[in-house]
Amino acid sequence: MSFVVALTGGIGSGKTTVAELFAARGAVLVDTDAIAHDLSGPQGAAMPAIQAAFGNAVLRADGGLDRTAMRRLAFADPVAKSKLEEILHPLIRLHSEACCAAAENAPYVLLVVPLLVETASYRRRADRVLVIDCDEALQITRVTARSGLSVEAVQAIMAAQATRAQRREVADDVLLNDGGLDALLPEIDGLHQRYLELASAKLHAGR
Ligand code: ADP
């Protein structure tokens, strides 16, 4: 089994940006959000169960999930929200496990899990946890600029996520992403070297 670094952080903390910088250095990315997207896209493995649970009202013409309709439904009805999670979460876990297993020749795997603090099973699977930490006001600025969401909408998403303190509690490594990219690159180089060494140590210990 390859060495797995789980990466997490709040919305707008910079997970995608940081993950791509690690990938450029040779880490293999497994992104649970991207997997969720595929599962609920046209022909996605979760779609038959989603259609059976919620009917055609949450389907787009191409057979994929109408995310806006689903979000509205889940927001209005907590039972619908947990039903959707009961369908998606086990599939995301299965598919991400398969992707990690398929990456056995990778130097190491970077498993991006936005809700890592909230889901213990991913933490158990990770050899190392990397948390992207970021000032909350900056998270709001970044997400409103990126998505057009209102400040209140971003605050509501952040309120439903783990706090900075809860994330730091599960972290082996913390990357502070409060500055520009220039400040981040040497830190990423250092962590990448560290992960290569730890991955190699795990490989040799397993022989
Ligand atoms: P997440 O995946 O955690 O939601 P992103 O990586 O998408 O966060 O970052 C949110 C936004 O902030 C993006 O538009 C990204 O380009 C920008 N961003 C992230 N980190 C930095 C940084 N260090 N300097 C400048 N912009 C950044």
Boltz pocket constraint, residues with backbone or C-beta under 6 A from the ligand:
constraints:
  - pocket:
      binder: B
      contacts: [[A, 9], [A, 10], [A, 11], [A, 12], [A, 13], [A, 14], [A, 15], [A, 16], [A, 17], [A, 18], [A, 142], [A, 143], [A, 146], [A, 177], [A, 178], [A, 179], [A, 180], [A, 181], [A, 184]]
      max_distance: 6.0
